[in-house]
Amino acid sequence: MQSRYLKFLRSTINDCAKTIAAGMFHDGDPWDLFQFGDSYIRTALPLGTVLTFAGTGSEMNGNAVISNEETVQKLAIHHDVLRPRFSILDPSYTFTIPPYQTAAGTVDIFSHILEQYFSPTKDAFVQNRLAESLFITCIQYGPLALKEPTNYEARAQLMWTSSLALNGLLGYGRITDWATHAIEHAVSAAYDVTHGAGLAILTPYWMEYVLSDETTDKFVEYAQNVWQVKGTNDFAVARKGIEKTRKFFASLGMPKTLRDVGVKENKLEDMAEKTVLYGDVGKFKKLGKNDVLAILKNAF
């Protein structure tokens, strides 16, 4: 029994627990659940969580992401039976999180919001305003948590934002994207890159790649409402919002390029192939292998 779960040790404790909870009722290898889809999940052991890190949002959803070192893949499952029956959220438990992980967690939260905010669904006013308030919370309290690690208010605001960002609230009634997460999963499956750090690198390059005449309005909305960018030229406003996002991640001490985290250029094509192994990614703008490879090359 133990050997069946050794491959999951690189993932978070919550996600490992969810995998084991579902895997106990699966006759084959629990990795099957990730390869063949959520329909393989029928039931799961009940579980609860005690949060010691703000970022993943796993404490309030039915998601689990697992790295398999044998296949060099990082895949996800989603099912309501994997939602924790309870979660204890005490901000003081996160006081000793190292600065780099605090920063990476803040970026992870920010990215979860972005993946749902940049949506082809036009009529989601409430969800958009909620998302913008959560962006602003990250911008205000992420740096404060780095400066004052034991600041209860900063840790509490990040913890609550992490949960709200990925408990389904922002995604209700809208199509969500998740392309950047898919690309990052391919990167961190091949290299031991902290998830939030990978997202900090890739997100601005994804934004630049998908910015077009068709998507400008959403980027302008983001730049104006989150970063208070002013201007009459929509493309200039949109690009300023992207640049402010990049600078925010850098101000947290996050890496700027894939080269900074040890990624080798000759691995980019393989990572692009793995990103689209089960089909094109993204809903805000659909991305095929060549699109993903272009983003990876730009980020290199």
C-alpha positions, 0 to 999 in steps of 0.5 A, a space after each residue: 500500500 505504501 509504495 503506491 503513494 510514494 510518487 505523490 510526496 512532492 505535492 502539498 500535504 492537502 493534495 496528497 491527502 485528497 489523492 489517498 482519500 480517493 485512491 482508497 476506493 480505486 482498485 488500480 493505481 491512484 495515478 489513474 485518477 489523474 490520467 483518465 479523468 474525474 469520472 474515475 472518482 466515485 467516493 473518498 474518505 472524509 478529510 479535514 485540514 489545518 492550514 499552515 500555508 496560504 496559497 493553494 486554496 486546497 482547504 476549501 475546494 475539491 481539487 488536488 494537483 500531483 507531480 509524478 516524477 516517473 512520468 514527468 507530469 503534473 496533473 489535477 483532479 477535481 471532485 466535490 467528494 474531495 472537499 474537506 469536511 472542515 478546515 482550521 484557518 489560523 493565520 498565526 500558523 503561517 508566521 514562520 513561512 519563509 519569505 520566498 514561499 510567502 511571496 510564491 503563495 501570494 503569486 499563486 493566489 493572484 494567479 488563481 484570481 487571474 485565471 478566472 477573471 480573464 474569461 470569455 464570459 462577458 456578463 459577470 459583474 459581481 464576480 469581476 468586482 469580487 476578483 478585483 477586491 482580492 487582487 488589491 488585497 494581495 497587492 496590499 498585504 503580500 508585501 506587508 507579510 514579507 516585511 512583517 512576517 508575524 503581522 496577524 492582519 497581513 497573514 489573515 488577509 492573505 489566508 482568507 483571500 487564498 480560500 476565496 480565490 479558489 473555492 468556486 465563488 469567482 468561477 460561478 456562471 463563467 468560463 475560466 481559463 487556466 492556460 498559465 497553470 497548465 503551462 506552469 505544471 509542465 515546467 514544474 513537473 520537469 524542474 523543481 520549481 516552486 509553483 508560485 515562482 513559475 507562475 510569476 515568470 509565465 503570467 506576464 508573458 501569457 498576458 502579452 501573448 493573448 493581448 489582441 484587438 479582441 481581448 483589449 477590453 478585458 485588459 483595460 478593465 483589469 488595468 484601470 480597476 486593479 492598478 488605477 492606470 489612466 489613459 485614452 489609448 486602450 493598448 497602452 493602458 492594457 500594456 501598462 497593466 501587464 507591466 505593473 503585474 510583472 513589477 509587482 511579482 518582481 517586488 516580491 522577490 520572484 524570478 523573472 525568467 525561466 532561465 533564472 530557475 534553471 530551465 534549459 532551452 532544449 526542454 521547452 518543446 517537450 514542455 510545450 508538448 506535455 502542456 497540450 498532451 490532452 488537448 489545447 489549453 485556455 478558454 480566454 484564448 485557446 492555445 495549441 503547442 506552437 502558442 505554448 512554445 512561443 510563450 515559453 520561449 518568450 519567458 526564457 
